[in-house]
Amino acid sequence: MMEVGAENRALDYFSECVRVDGMKVAPHLGLMLALKTNDLALNNLKTIVKNNPDNFEALTQLGIHFFLLKYDVKAIQLMHRALKINSRYVPALVIMGEIYRFRGQHE
């Protein structure tokens, strides 16, 4: 369980990351988790992918987003796009494995 005030501190740090360098991907996922809402992070990631469709990191983060929401078909599509650009990107490989492991447990 998160201590009182920790969520606000997390939000402050992640918001500062976005302010300093909004095109970096990792802060957006942290902000999404800190806020417990997906809208801000999702919109930021979609903008990053729209402006740079070959950003395999952003594609992977979007895939994680959809996987967490249990939209595994969309997550798989995004992971395939990311891996087509960079077939050795470990986070995308790990998430693909997790998606298929999850699907195997729930089919």
N, CA, C and O atoms as CSV, one atom per row, in Angstrom:
chain,resi,resn,atom,element,x,y,z
A,1,MET,N,N,0.839,-1.178,0.000
A,1,MET,CA,C,0.000,0.000,0.000
A,1,MET,C,C,0.886,1.244,0.000
A,1,MET,O,O,1.884,1.306,0.718
A,2,MET,N,N,0.512,2.227,-0.808
A,2,MET,CA,C,1.292,3.451,-0.944
A,2,MET,C,C,1.050,4.343,0.274
A,2,MET,O,O,-0.084,4.489,0.729
A,3,GLU,N,N,2.135,4.941,0.800
A,3,GLU,CA,C,1.997,5.830,1.954
A,3,GLU,C,C,1.246,7.095,1.550
A,3,GLU,O,O,1.233,7.488,0.384
A,4,VAL,N,N,0.630,7.713,2.535
A,4,VAL,CA,C,-0.128,8.939,2.293
A,4,VAL,C,C,0.813,10.003,1.733
A,4,VAL,O,O,1.899,10.224,2.268
A,5,GLY,N,N,0.397,10.647,0.675
A,5,GLY,CA,C,1.196,11.697,0.057
A,5,GLY,C,C,2.177,11.206,-1.002
A,5,GLY,O,O,2.660,11.996,-1.813
A,6,ALA,N,N,2.474,9.909,-1.001
A,6,ALA,CA,C,3.440,9.384,-1.970
A,6,ALA,C,C,2.919,9.517,-3.391
A,6,ALA,O,O,3.683,9.800,-4.314
A,7,GLU,N,N,1.622,9.314,-3.566
A,7,GLU,CA,C,1.047,9.435,-4.908
A,7,GLU,C,C,1.219,10.860,-5.428
A,7,GLU,O,O,1.539,11.056,-6.601
A,8,ASN,N,N,1.010,11.847,-4.573
A,8,ASN,CA,C,1.188,13.241,-4.993
A,8,ASN,C,C,2.640,13.539,-5.319
A,8,ASN,O,O,2.922,14.253,-6.281
A,9,ARG,N,N,3.572,13.000,-4.530
A,9,ARG,CA,C,4.996,13.215,-4.810
A,9,ARG,C,C,5.376,12.561,-6.135
A,9,ARG,O,O,6.121,13.139,-6.926
A,10,ALA,N,N,4.860,11.350,-6.376
A,10,ALA,CA,C,5.132,10.668,-7.647
A,10,ALA,C,C,4.617,11.506,-8.807
A,10,ALA,O,O,5.304,11.679,-9.813
A,11,LEU,N,N,3.421,12.018,-8.661
A,11,LEU,CA,C,2.827,12.856,-9.697
A,11,LEU,C,C,3.687,14.095,-9.949
A,11,LEU,O,O,3.894,14.481,-11.099
A,12,ASP,N,N,4.189,14.718,-8.880
A,12,ASP,CA,C,5.041,15.901,-9.033
A,12,ASP,C,C,6.302,15.575,-9.833
A,12,ASP,O,O,6.679,16.318,-10.739
A,13,TYR,N,N,6.947,14.467,-9.495
A,13,TYR,CA,C,8.185,14.096,-10.191
A,13,TYR,C,C,7.924,13.772,-11.661
A,13,TYR,O,O,8.647,14.235,-12.543
A,14,PHE,N,N,6.896,12.980,-11.916
A,14,PHE,CA,C,6.614,12.610,-13.299
A,14,PHE,C,C,6.148,13.807,-14.116
A,14,PHE,O,O,6.474,13.916,-15.298
A,15,SER,N,N,5.395,14.696,-13.501
A,15,SER,CA,C,4.969,15.909,-14.208
A,15,SER,C,C,6.175,16.759,-14.583
A,15,SER,O,O,6.215,17.339,-15.668
A,16,GLU,N,N,7.160,16.836,-13.689
A,16,GLU,CA,C,8.374,17.593,-13.980
A,16,GLU,C,C,9.142,16.964,-15.142
A,16,GLU,O,O,9.680,17.678,-15.988
A,17,CYS,N,N,9.194,15.640,-15.187
A,17,CYS,CA,C,9.853,14.953,-16.309
A,17,CYS,C,C,9.192,15.327,-17.625
A,17,CYS,O,O,9.873,15.606,-18.612
A,18,VAL,N,N,7.887,15.332,-17.638
A,18,VAL,CA,C,7.159,15.680,-18.857
A,18,VAL,C,C,7.419,17.138,-19.221
A,18,VAL,O,O,7.578,17.465,-20.397
A,19,ARG,N,N,7.463,18.023,-18.210
A,19,ARG,CA,C,7.716,19.437,-18.476
A,19,ARG,C,C,9.107,19.651,-19.053
A,19,ARG,O,O,9.277,20.435,-19.986
A,20,VAL,N,N,10.103,18.963,-18.507
A,20,VAL,CA,C,11.487,19.139,-18.928
A,20,VAL,C,C,11.722,18.569,-20.320
A,20,VAL,O,O,12.361,19.210,-21.154
A,21,ASP,N,N,11.215,17.383,-20.572
A,21,ASP,CA,C,11.437,16.739,-21.871
A,21,ASP,C,C,10.225,15.885,-22.204
A,21,ASP,O,O,10.226,14.670,-22.005
A,22,GLY,N,N,9.198,16.539,-22.710
A,22,GLY,CA,C,7.920,15.885,-22.956
A,22,GLY,C,C,7.936,14.813,-24.024
A,22,GLY,O,O,6.979,14.045,-24.130
A,23,MET,N,N,9.001,14.733,-24.825
A,23,MET,CA,C,9.027,13.721,-25.878
A,23,MET,C,C,9.646,12.408,-25.416
A,23,MET,O,O,9.682,11.441,-26.177
A,24,LYS,N,N,10.124,12.362,-24.204
A,24,LYS,CA,C,10.627,11.091,-23.676
A,24,LYS,C,C,9.436,10.233,-23.291
A,24,LYS,O,O,8.417,10.755,-22.838
A,25,VAL,N,N,9.547,8.957,-23.460
A,25,VAL,CA,C,8.404,8.069,-23.275
A,25,VAL,C,C,8.208,7.636,-21.836
A,25,VAL,O,O,7.081,7.677,-21.342
A,26,ALA,N,N,9.247,7.230,-21.153
A,26,ALA,CA,C,9.106,6.624,-19.821
A,26,ALA,C,C,8.321,7.489,-18.837
A,26,ALA,O,O,7.498,6.948,-18.099
A,27,PRO,N,N,8.536,8.812,-18.790
A,27,PRO,CA,C,7.760,9.591,-17.825
A,27,PRO,C,C,6.258,9.517,-18.042
A,27,PRO,O,O,5.482,9.636,-17.094
A,28,HIS,N,N,5.849,9.322,-19.283
A,28,HIS,CA,C,4.419,9.275,-19.563
A,28,HIS,C,C,3.762,8.049,-18.933
A,28,HIS,O,O,2.648,8.135,-18.417
A,29,LEU,N,N,4.443,6.926,-18.975
A,29,LEU,CA,C,3.886,5.730,-18.353
A,29,LEU,C,C,3.840,5.924,-16.845
A,29,LEU,O,O,2.844,5.577,-16.209
A,30,GLY,N,N,4.896,6.469,-16.267
A,30,GLY,CA,C,4.896,6.717,-14.832
A,30,GLY,C,C,3.797,7.680,-14.434
A,30,GLY,O,O,3.139,7.492,-13.410
A,31,LEU,N,N,3.594,8.715,-15.243
A,31,LEU,CA,C,2.535,9.670,-14.960
A,31,LEU,C,C,1.172,9.001,-15.026
A,31,LEU,O,O,0.303,9.259,-14.193
A,32,MET,N,N,0.989,8.147,-16.014
A,32,MET,CA,C,-0.273,7.425,-16.141
A,32,MET,C,C,-0.541,6.605,-14.886
A,32,MET,O,O,-1.652,6.614,-14.357
A,33,LEU,N,N,0.482,5.895,-14.414
A,33,LEU,CA,C,0.303,5.058,-13.240
A,33,LEU,C,C,0.105,5.903,-11.986
A,33,LEU,O,O,-0.698,5.553,-11.121
A,34,ALA,N,N,0.834,7.013,-11.885
A,34,ALA,CA,C,0.699,7.881,-10.711
A,34,ALA,C,C,-0.682,8.514,-10.638
A,34,ALA,O,O,-1.263,8.642,-9.560
A,35,LEU,N,N,-1.198,8.905,-11.790
A,35,LEU,CA,C,-2.503,9.547,-11.832
A,35,LEU,C,C,-3.652,8.551,-11.731
A,35,LEU,O,O,-4.786,8.923,-11.430
A,36,LYS,N,N,-3.349,7.289,-11.984
A,36,LYS,CA,C,-4.373,6.246,-12.051
A,36,LYS,C,C,-5.434,6.605,-13.091
A,36,LYS,O,O,-6.609,6.271,-12.943
A,37,THR,N,N,-5.003,7.273,-14.118
A,37,THR,CA,C,-5.855,7.588,-15.254
A,37,THR,C,C,-5.012,7.384,-16.496
A,37,THR,O,O,-3.788,7.511,-16.454
A,38,ASN,N,N,-5.649,7.076,-17.570
A,38,ASN,CA,C,-4.906,6.750,-18.777
A,38,ASN,C,C,-4.962,7.848,-19.829
A,38,ASN,O,O,-4.201,7.807,-20.796
A,39,ASP,N,N,-5.834,8.816,-19.668
A,39,ASP,CA,C,-6.076,9.790,-20.726
A,39,ASP,C,C,-4.843,10.619,-21.077
A,39,ASP,O,O,-4.491,10.728,-22.251
A,40,LEU,N,N,-4.192,11.197,-20.090
A,40,LEU,CA,C,-3.046,12.060,-20.355
A,40,LEU,C,C,-1.907,11.283,-21.007
A,40,LEU,O,O,-1.375,11.701,-22.035
A,41,ALA,N,N,-1.539,10.167,-20.416
A,41,ALA,CA,C,-0.447,9.364,-20.966
A,41,ALA,C,C,-0.811,8.839,-22.347
A,41,ALA,O,O,0.012,8.871,-23.262
A,42,LEU,N,N,-2.021,8.365,-22.501
A,42,LEU,CA,C,-2.453,7.817,-23.787
A,42,LEU,C,C,-2.387,8.887,-24.873
A,42,LEU,O,O,-1.874,8.633,-25.963
A,43,ASN,N,N,-2.899,10.073,-24.585
A,43,ASN,CA,C,-2.875,11.147,-25.579
A,43,ASN,C,C,-1.448,11.558,-25.922
A,43,ASN,O,O,-1.129,11.798,-27.087
A,44,ASN,N,N,-0.591,11.638,-24.908
A,44,ASN,CA,C,0.807,11.992,-25.163
A,44,ASN,C,C,1.491,10.937,-26.020
A,44,ASN,O,O,2.210,11.274,-26.960
A,45,LEU,N,N,1.276,9.670,-25.705
A,45,LEU,CA,C,1.899,8.597,-26.485
A,45,LEU,C,C,1.370,8.563,-27.905
A,45,LEU,O,O,2.136,8.343,-28.843
A,46,LYS,N,N,0.076,8.778,-28.080
A,46,LYS,CA,C,-0.491,8.812,-29.430
A,46,LYS,C,C,0.117,9.953,-30.243
A,46,LYS,O,O,0.377,9.799,-31.437
A,47,THR,N,N,0.342,11.090,-29.600
A,47,THR,CA,C,0.965,12.230,-30.283
A,47,THR,C,C,2.389,11.890,-30.688
A,47,THR,O,O,2.816,12.206,-31.799
A,48,ILE,N,N,3.124,11.246,-29.789
A,48,ILE,CA,C,4.503,10.856,-30.099
A,48,ILE,C,C,4.523,9.913,-31.300
A,48,ILE,O,O,5.333,10.092,-32.210
A,49,VAL,N,N,3.644,8.917,-31.314
A,49,VAL,CA,C,3.603,7.943,-32.417
A,49,VAL,C,C,3.147,8.609,-33.710
A,49,VAL,O,O,3.654,8.294,-34.787
A,50,LYS,N,N,2.194,9.527,-33.606
A,50,LYS,CA,C,1.732,10.241,-34.807
A,50,LYS,C,C,2.871,11.044,-35.427
A,50,LYS,O,O,3.050,11.051,-36.645
A,51,ASN,N,N,3.643,11.723,-34.565
A,51,ASN,CA,C,4.745,12.549,-35.050
A,51,ASN,C,C,5.964,11.730,-35.461
A,51,ASN,O,O,6.767,12.180,-36.278
A,52,ASN,N,N,6.106,10.546,-34.906
A,52,ASN,CA,C,7.250,9.684,-35.206
A,52,ASN,C,C,6.785,8.228,-35.182
A,52,ASN,O,O,6.950,7.548,-34.170
A,53,PRO,N,N,6.202,7.739,-36.289
A,53,PRO,CA,C,5.640,6.396,-36.329
A,53,PRO,C,C,6.651,5.283,-36.108
A,53,PRO,O,O,6.265,4.142,-35.856
A,54,ASP,N,N,7.945,5.596,-36.199
A,54,ASP,CA,C,8.982,4.586,-35.978
A,54,ASP,C,C,9.513,4.589,-34.542
A,54,ASP,O,O,10.531,3.958,-34.259
A,55,ASN,N,N,8.842,5.284,-33.651
A,55,ASN,CA,C,9.272,5.341,-32.261
A,55,ASN,C,C,8.835,4.046,-31.569
A,55,ASN,O,O,7.742,3.957,-31.011
A,56,PHE,N,N,9.714,3.057,-31.622
A,56,PHE,CA,C,9.371,1.741,-31.076
A,56,PHE,C,C,9.177,1.775,-29.569
A,56,PHE,O,O,8.454,0.942,-29.021
A,57,GLU,N,N,9.814,2.730,-28.888
A,57,GLU,CA,C,9.612,2.854,-27.439
A,57,GLU,C,C,8.187,3.296,-27.130
A,57,GLU,O,O,7.543,2.749,-26.235
A,58,ALA,N,N,7.695,4.286,-27.870
A,58,ALA,CA,C,6.324,4.755,-27.672
A,58,ALA,C,C,5.321,3.681,-28.051
A,58,ALA,O,O,4.313,3.500,-27.368
A,59,LEU,N,N,5.594,2.966,-29.140
A,59,LEU,CA,C,4.709,1.864,-29.531
A,59,LEU,C,C,4.643,0.811,-28.430
A,59,LEU,O,O,3.576,0.274,-28.133
A,60,THR,N,N,5.784,0.525,-27.836
A,60,THR,CA,C,5.826,-0.454,-26.749
A,60,THR,C,C,5.036,0.043,-25.548
A,60,THR,O,O,4.284,-0.720,-24.942
A,61,GLN,N,N,5.199,1.314,-25.200
A,61,GLN,CA,C,4.447,1.864,-24.066
A,61,GLN,C,C,2.942,1.825,-24.330
A,61,GLN,O,O,2.159,1.530,-23.427
A,62,LEU,N,N,2.539,2.121,-25.565
A,62,LEU,CA,C,1.112,2.007,-25.915
A,62,LEU,C,C,0.645,0.562,-25.787
A,62,LEU,O,O,-0.453,0.294,-25.302
A,63,GLY,N,N,1.487,-0.357,-26.225
A,63,GLY,CA,C,1.149,-1.773,-26.088
A,63,GLY,C,C,0.968,-2.175,-24.638
A,63,GLY,O,O,0.051,-2.925,-24.303
A,64,ILE,N,N,1.850,-1.672,-23.774
A,64,ILE,CA,C,1.716,-1.946,-22.341
A,64,ILE,C,C,0.397,-1.378,-21.829
A,64,ILE,O,O,-0.319,-2.035,-21.072
A,65,HIS,N,N,0.088,-0.182,-22.236
A,65,HIS,CA,C,-1.168,0.469,-21.843
A,65,HIS,C,C,-2.367,-0.419,-22.193
A,65,HIS,O,O,-3.219,-0.689,-21.346
A,66,PHE,N,N,-2.421,-0.866,-23.445
A,66,PHE,CA,C,-3.562,-1.675,-23.868
A,66,PHE,C,C,-3.559,-3.054,-23.207
A,66,PHE,O,O,-4.622,-3.613,-22.939
A,67,PHE,N,N,-2.390,-3.595,-22.949
A,67,PHE,CA,C,-2.301,-4.879,-22.249
A,67,PHE,C,C,-2.856,-4.743,-20.834
A,67,PHE,O,O,-3.601,-5.607,-20.372
A,68,LEU,N,N,-2.494,-3.661,-20.146
A,68,LEU,CA,C,-3.004,-3.439,-18.790
A,68,LEU,C,C,-4.518,-3.267,-18.773
A,68,LEU,O,O,-5.177,-3.602,-17.789
A,69,LEU,N,N,-5.064,-2.745,-19.865
A,69,LEU,CA,C,-6.523,-2.593,-19.978
A,69,LEU,C,C,-7.193,-3.855,-20.523
A,69,LEU,O,O,-8.402,-3.883,-20.750
A,70,LYS,N,N,-6.392,-4.886,-20.727
A,70,LYS,CA,C,-6.860,-6.186,-21.206
A,70,LYS,C,C,-7.345,-6.169,-22.654
A,70,LYS,O,O,-8.198,-6.967,-23.043
A,71,TYR,N,N,-6.791,-5.248,-23.448
A,71,TYR,CA,C,-7.011,-5.228,-24.899
A,71,TYR,C,C,-5.801,-5.886,-25.549
A,71,TYR,O,O,-4.973,-5.227,-26.176
A,72,ASP,N,N,-5.721,-7.209,-25.382
A,72,ASP,CA,C,-4.501,-7.887,-25.810
A,72,ASP,C,C,-4.325,-7.920,-27.318
A,72,ASP,O,O,-3.184,-7.960,-27.778
A,73,VAL,N,N,-5.376,-7.907,-28.107
A,73,VAL,CA,C,-5.231,-7.907,-29.564
A,73,VAL,C,C,-4.561,-6.607,-30.011
A,73,VAL,O,O,-3.644,-6.631,-30.831
A,74,LYS,N,N,-5.015,-5.482,-29.475
A,74,LYS,CA,C,-4.406,-4.189,-29.803
A,74,LYS,C,C,-2.964,-4.145,-29.296
A,74,LYS,O,O,-2.076,-3.633,-29.978
A,75,ALA,N,N,-2.738,-4.681,-28.104
A,75,ALA,CA,C,-1.381,-4.710,-27.546
A,75,ALA,C,C,-0.445,-5.513,-28.451
A,75,ALA,O,O,0.689,-5.100,-28.691
A,76,ILE,N,N,-0.910,-6.642,-28.947
A,76,ILE,CA,C,-0.096,-7.477,-29.832
A,76,ILE,C,C,0.222,-6.726,-31.120
A,76,ILE,O,O,1.354,-6.781,-31.601
A,77,GLN,N,N,-0.752,-6.031,-31.682
A,77,GLN,CA,C,-0.516,-5.257,-32.907
A,77,GLN,C,C,0.579,-4.214,-32.688
A,77,GLN,O,O,1.476,-4.056,-33.516
A,78,LEU,N,N,0.495,-3.506,-31.565
A,78,LEU,CA,C,1.493,-2.474,-31.271
A,78,LEU,C,C,2.864,-3.081,-31.038
A,78,LEU,O,O,3.868,-2.527,-31.488
A,79,MET,N,N,2.926,-4.215,-30.338
A,79,MET,CA,C,4.210,-4.873,-30.095
A,79,MET,C,C,4.820,-5.360,-31.409
A,79,MET,O,O,6.031,-5.259,-31.605
A,80,HIS,N,N,3.992,-5.884,-32.305
A,80,HIS,CA,C,4.503,-6.318,-33.612
A,80,HIS,C,C,5.096,-5.137,-34.375
A,80,HIS,O,O,6.148,-5.265,-35.001
A,81,ARG,N,N,4.420,-3.985,-34.324
A,81,ARG,CA,C,4.958,-2.787,-34.991
A,81,ARG,C,C,6.298,-2.389,-34.390
A,81,ARG,O,O,7.251,-2.089,-35.110
A,82,ALA,N,N,6.361,-2.391,-33.047
A,82,ALA,CA,C,7.612,-2.016,-32.371
A,82,ALA,C,C,8.732,-2.987,-32.728
A,82,ALA,O,O,9.859,-2.573,-32.999
A,83,LEU,N,N,8.416,-4.276,-32.726
A,83,LEU,CA,C,9.439,-5.287,-32.998
A,83,LEU,C,C,9.832,-5.330,-34.472
A,83,LEU,O,O,10.931,-5.769,-34.808
A,84,LYS,N,N,8.948,-4.883,-35.342
A,84,LYS,CA,C,9.306,-4.788,-36.758
A,84,LYS,C,C,10.374,-3.705,-36.945
A,84,LYS,O,O,11.244,-3.825,-37.808
A,85,ILE,N,N,10.300,-2.658,-36.139
A,85,ILE,CA,C,11.273,-1.568,-36.206
A,85,ILE,C,C,12.569,-1.957,-35.504
A,85,ILE,O,O,13.660,-1.687,-36.006
A,86,ASN,N,N,12.444,-2.593,-34.342
A,86,ASN,CA,C,13.619,-2.998,-33.561
A,86,ASN,C,C,13.343,-4.377,-32.963
A,86,ASN,O,O,12.769,-4.496,-31.880
A,87,SER,N,N,13.751,-5.390,-33.671
A,87,SER,CA,C,13.443,-6.771,-33.288
A,87,SER,C,C,14.166,-7.224,-32.021
A,87,SER,O,O,13.876,-8.300,-31.497
A,88,ARG,N,N,15.097,-6.422,-31.527
A,88,ARG,CA,C,15.856,-6.797,-30.334
A,88,ARG,C,C,15.520,-5.907,-29.133
A,88,ARG,O,O,16.262,-5.890,-28.151
A,89,TYR,N,N,14.426,-5.183,-29.205
A,89,TYR,CA,C,14.038,-4.293,-28.112
A,89,TYR,C,C,13.442,-5.129,-26.980
A,89,TYR,O,O,12.308,-5.601,-27.068
A,90,VAL,N,N,14.214,-5.299,-25.936
A,90,VAL,CA,C,13.880,-6.231,-24.855
A,90,VAL,C,C,12.523,-5.940,-24.204
A,90,VAL,O,O,11.759,-6.884,-23.999
A,91,PRO,N,N,12.177,-4.686,-23.868
A,91,PRO,CA,C,10.858,-4.479,-23.255
A,91,PRO,C,C,9.698,-4.985,-24.116
A,91,PRO,O,O,8.741,-5.553,-23.589
A,92,ALA,N,N,9.775,-4.784,-25.429
A,92,ALA,CA,C,8.707,-5.271,-26.312
A,92,ALA,C,C,8.686,-6.799,-26.340
A,92,ALA,O,O,7.614,-7.404,-26.354
A,93,LEU,N,N,9.852,-7.417,-26.348
A,93,LEU,CA,C,9.913,-8.877,-26.320
A,93,LEU,C,C,9.312,-9.433,-25.030
A,93,LEU,O,O,8.575,-10.419,-25.052
A,94,VAL,N,N,9.631,-8.798,-23.922
A,94,VAL,CA,C,9.106,-9.248,-22.628
A,94,VAL,C,C,7.585,-9.113,-22.588
A,94,VAL,O,O,6.888,-10.027,-22.149
A,95,ILE,N,N,7.078,-7.981,-23.043
A,95,ILE,CA,C,5.624,-7.768,-23.018
A,95,ILE,C,C,4.920,-8.749,-23.941
A,95,ILE,O,O,3.857,-9.264,-23.595
A,96,MET,N,N,5.493,-9.017,-25.105
A,96,MET,CA,C,4.888,-10.026,-25.991
A,96,MET,C,C,4.796,-11.366,-25.286
A,96,MET,O,O,3.773,-12.047,-25.362
A,97,GLY,N,N,5.872,-11.747,-24.595
A,97,GLY,CA,C,5.837,-12.995,-23.843
A,97,GLY,C,C,4.760,-12.975,-22.772
A,97,GLY,O,O,4.057,-13.965,-22.575
A,98,GLU,N,N,4.630,-11.849,-22.080
A,98,GLU,CA,C,3.611,-11.727,-21.033
A,98,GLU,C,C,2.205,-11.796,-21.617
A,98,GLU,O,O,1.321,-12.426,-21.036
A,99,ILE,N,N,1.997,-11.159,-22.749
A,99,ILE,CA,C,0.673,-11.191,-23.387
A,99,ILE,C,C,0.297,-12.631,-23.734
A,99,ILE,O,O,-0.806,-13.084,-23.428
A,100,TYR,N,N,1.224,-13.342,-24.374
A,100,TYR,CA,C,0.912,-14.723,-24.761
A,100,TYR,C,C,0.790,-15.638,-23.558
A,100,TYR,O,O,0.000,-16.582,-23.578
A,101,ARG,N,N,1.566,-15.372,-22.502
A,101,ARG,CA,C,1.426,-16.163,-21.278
A,101,ARG,C,C,0.051,-15.911,-20.668
A,101,ARG,O,O,-0.626,-16.847,-20.242
A,102,PHE,N,N,-0.353,-14.657,-20.628
A,102,PHE,CA,C,-1.667,-14.294,-20.090
A,102,PHE,C,C,-2.776,-14.934,-20.909
A,102,PHE,O,O,-3.724,-15.485,-20.349
A,103,ARG,N,N,-2.662,-14.866,-22.226
A,103,ARG,CA,C,-3.689,-15.454,-23.099
A,103,ARG,C,C,-3.792,-16.953,-22.896
A,103,ARG,O,O,-4.886,-17.517,-22.912
A,104,GLY,N,N,-2.642,-17.599,-22.703
A,104,GLY,CA,C,-2.648,-19.041,-22.474
A,104,GLY,C,C,-3.330,-19.430,-21.191
A,104,GLY,O,O,-3.930,-20.502,-21.104
A,105,GLN,N,N,-3.249,-18.576,-20.192
A,105,GLN,CA,C,-3.884,-18.847,-18.906
A,105,GLN,C,C,-5.384,-18.591,-18.933
A,105,GLN,O,O,-6.122,-19.129,-18.108
A,106,HIS,N,N,-5.841,-17.774,-19.876
A,106,HIS,CA,C,-7.238,-17.353,-19.854
A,106,HIS,C,C,-8.027,-17.711,-21.107
A,106,HIS,O,O,-9.080,-17.128,-21.368
A,107,GLU,N,N,-7.522,-18.666,-21.881
A,107,GLU,CA,C,-8.273,-19.076,-23.084
A,107,GLU,C,C,-9.183,-20.227,-22.744
A,107,GLU,O,O,-9.902,-20.723,-23.611
